[in-house]
Amino acid sequence: MASADLRDKLTCSICLSIYTDPATLPCGHSFCLLCIGDVMDTQDGSGVYTCPECRAELQGRPALEKNKKLRNITERFRSTHPEQKEAVIPCTYCFQSPVHCEASLCENHLRIHSKSPEHVLTEPTASLVNRRCSIHMEILRYYCCEDAACICVSCSLAGEHRGHQVETLSEAAEKKKETLRNILQKLTSQREEAEKRVQNLEEHRRQVQEKAAGATKDITAQIRNIRERLEALEKRVLSEISRQEEQVLLRVSDLIRQLEIKKEELSRKMGDIETLCDMMDPLTVLQGRESDRADYCDTEKDTERCDINVHDAGDLDVGLISVTLRSGLAGIVTGVRRRRRVPEVLHWLLGVNMVRDILPEVNTAGHYLALSGDLKTITRTYIQQGRPETPDRFNCNQVLSSRYFSSGRHYWEMEGSEFGVWVVGMSYHSINRKPPESWAGNNNKSWALIFWDNSYHHRHNFISVRLPYRPSCYRIGIFLDYEAGRLSFYELCDPVRHLHTFTAAFTEPLHAMLEVDEANAWVKV
């Protein structure tokens, strides 16, 4: 302890090392000769010289003389107590400001500065230049609210920021921190919302996987059942064919056997006759004539009675085979329907409604659209149909369906002619009834798939895009997911081809929309 106290007394308060060539000021405080000399040099410009330790003012720059007695003591102490290793952190010491010394301090110097109430300690900075005004070279103490800049006293009193609303740096910093805290709170909320959405998507992915697994299991079971029933039907039909084949072949064999017997009998008689014909004795020929003649006549009669043709053998009962096949298939279809048909199973699993009653609303049909008796076929004609005028009737070749959709998932199919121009799509009931605003897709209230020039186009809000491939067929599947805002069109060829999907935030109930724009062209619901 005594050694530590003595070391403190022999330590220069500037370099914090044991005195080297100590010199003593008139106030009694001692410093290394070089250290106090450097301090005096910095004070030459101000003309005021003060003690770095007690701040006592000196009369002019003092003459620095070595304190020999103190030097002897320090040398003896240094020889018996080797000086500890200096701190690694470099330390800058300044005495020009009674409040902010602007020094970068190591732990030892920090201990000394913290004892002075005049010193204000702050976090270390890489450059002290950033803390001074670039114009007045004074410490930045204030914040200009109007210019969002840190300023010094001179800037606020006489500089370009004069008259502006200013705050202390602490006040401004606290306000900025409050703003940052609010931003942080919002960002935290957004991150929590993002995490929640991730969880929701993870849950949705799990549900989709479960649905897919369930659909796969159900469809596999149904396909297996259909395959087993088809295999059983195949065996039954083939068995029927084999049975009929066996019956016909037995009949054919029997007829062949009868004919072979007849052939042998005829051959025998032919031989007898040939023998008589070869005899040279007239008496022998004539004596056998009557019996031969009677036998010959009987042969002709037998030939007439046994006139067997191919059709007598019969043939496969194609009608019975066809009925067996059709009835078996009908039984399979009935069983599948009872278990839900495959497309309906998929739509049921996905919550899709199979729509079968998309029929046109006659009161909206244009005057040159002819509707079939069952309302399932719409044809373009040049003969006005003589329908009464109604506010809902289109003044062009269009019609809306009587059924509309305001929620849910729905699917239906339509078919168009291989020629002409026809349109299928969806529309709000509030669509304009007069062209050109009423044309399907030529507004923001309808979405259309157009067949024209032997190609498909999709159109909405006046924008029409031609699809890059030729139609493979003219049957169209339409899928509507109202809540998700998706309207999709598919070409029902083999394989099924996705044509286009519109995405929108639907705000009104949707009606199916049909349009036929060339004579004799048609669309079938």
QUIQUI-V236203 format. One line per field, one symbol per residue. phi: phi as a letter, one per 40 degrees, with the letter a starting at -180 (. if undefined). psi: psi as a letter, one per 20 degrees, with the letter a starting at -180 (. if undefined). A space follows every 50 residues. Layout:
# QUIQUI-V236203
phi: ???
psi: ???
This chain:
# QUIQUI-V236203
phi: .cccccccccbccccfbddbfcbbcdchcbacdccccccccccdccgbbb cccbgccbcgccccbcccccccccccccccbdccccccccbbbbbcbcbb cfbcbccccccccccccccbcbccbcaccccbcccbfbccbbbcccbfac bccccccbccccgccbbccccccccccccccccdcccccccccccccccc cccccccccccccccccccccccccccccccccdccccccccccdccccc cccccccdcccccccccccccccccccccccccccccccccccccccccc cccccbccbccccgaccccccccccccccccccccccccgcdcccccccc gbcccbbcbccdcbcccbbcbcccgcbbbcbcbccgcccbcccccacbab cccbbbagbbaababbccagbabbibaccccccbcccccdgcacbabbbb baffabbbaafgbbbcccbcccabbbbbbbbcccgbbbbbcccbccbcca bcbaccbbdbbcbbabbadgcabbc
psi: ghggghghhjppigikrqpomqqprhiipqrqghghghghhhihhhjppq pigijppqnrpqpoqqnhghggghhghhhhnppqpqqhpqpppqjipigo ilqoqahghhhghiipiipoprqqqhpihijqpigikrpoirpohhilqp raghhhgiaijpiqpqrqhggghhghhgghgggggghgghghgghghggg hggggggggggggggggggggggggggghgggggggghggggghgggghg gggghggghgghgggggghhggghghhiqiohggghhjgghhgghgghgg ghgghknprhiiiarpnhgggggggghgghhggghghhjpqghhgghghj kppopjlnqqohiipqhkppprhjjippqprjppikqqpqhipqkalrqq qhqrpjrapqprqrqrrjrapqpqbqqqhjqqipqihiqpikrjjqpqpp opkkrqqqppljppppqjqqphakppppppnghilpoqpqplaorpppgq pqpqnpirqpqqpqppkqpiqrpp.
